[in-house]
Amino acid sequence: MKGFSLSALVAGCIATLISYAGPLVIIFQAAHSGQLSQAQLSSWVWAISIGSGVLGILLSLRYKVPLVIAWSAPGSALLVALLPGIAFAEAIGAYLIANLVILLVGLSGAFDRIVGKLPPAISAAMLAGILFSFGTGLFVQLKAQPTLVLAMFVTYLLFKRLAPRYAVLAVLICGVSLTLASGELNRDALVIGLATPVWTSPVFTWHAILSVSLPLVMVALTGQFVPGIAVLRQDGYATPASPIIASNAFTSLLLAPFGCHGLNLAAITAAICTGREAHDDPTRRYWAGVSGGVLYLVLGVFGATLVSLFTAFPAALIAALAGLALFGAIGGALAGAMSVPSDREAALITFLVTASGMSFLGLSAAFWGLIFGLFAHGLLHLRRPAPQVGRAGVQAD
């Protein structure tokens, strides 16, 4: 218990609660769109929670650094659009392929080199396109429940000004309070129960690998691990990236048949644990990662209860919470997509194709957004051949 502090304990628990407040909602939407059973959804929640908890505890103790692990929220958002057209067993196979690729990247130490070769604007535009529908979905719900959605929206803005890190948690509390006060909670859906892992045998198809695996790898490397490592570096932690990436990918491989689509370094919630809020002494902040991991384990064990709890709330609350929780990610992705003037056209094409939700040759919009964007980037940056010069120094015809 050397180095333990109450401030680190509180910081870790808050980071975990915020992780559940928004990103978990997207898991429920993905499961609903894929028509998964309650047992499969409970297993999915169990897998990502247990994986995040175990990794957070072990890595934080190993490196004495507050390493906060979470599941990929953009990856979950991608699945909302894809699961209706892909069997869950095929999705499991795609999870395995994606995490195998990430594991190889981590073991090879090629993370920085690979990320450096990918145009950042294209990756950011693809991420923005994946998340776009969640942002618009917030305002679509205004017609159904204007009071609830507007109250959550105003709460988000107020806390973004006063206490930005707790904005999503405040939105969750606001939405739950209004639902309870209005009597719209479906109490019949509530159950108290432990999560039971459900094994799904993977099925490997090219359709699922191209539509799911490739976007998941791109999102994990550029949209999750890059900002996650940046948060650590910003607060003075020089922890090597390769073993962290490899550990996340290996754990995700083990848990994929139970529904885990991918684990990665957290960025936004990690800042709560890596900063002074956790402890004035940077060498004692690692307990925030440990305490957050313990809470992950507890909540993961009660996965069936979590599933019933979210099921009992109205759809408008879930959609509004998901949209508001992803505001920061959408804004950051759009800013990154438009930050390089020479890549704006290619990034815009990537964003529009991905956000359109189109499907061609059975492959997803995220895949085609990436393909169209990279094609446009290559064509627009294609070097023109140098003019040939004759012996007399005159340009040849």
Secondary structure, 3 states (H helix, E strand, C coil): CCCCCHHHHHHHHHHHHHHHHCHHHHHHHHHHHCCCCHHHHHHHHHHHHHHHHHHHHHHHHHHCCCCCEEECHHHHHHHHHHHHHCCHHHHHHHHHHHHHHHHHHHHHCCHHHHHHHCCHHHHHHHHHHHHHHHHHHHHHCCCCCHHHHHHHHHHHHHHHHHCHHHHHHHHHHHHHHHHHHHCCCCHHHCCCCCCCCCCCCCCCCHHHHHHHHHHHHHHHHHHHHHHHHHHHHHCCCCCCHHHHHHHHHHHHHHHHHHCCCCEEECCCCHHHHHCCCCCCCHHHCHHHHHHHHHHHHHHHHCHHHHHHHHHCCCHHHHHHHHHHHCHHHHHHHHHHHCCCHHHHHHHHHHHHHHHHCCCECCECHHHHHHHHHHHHHHHHCCCCCCCCECCCCCECC
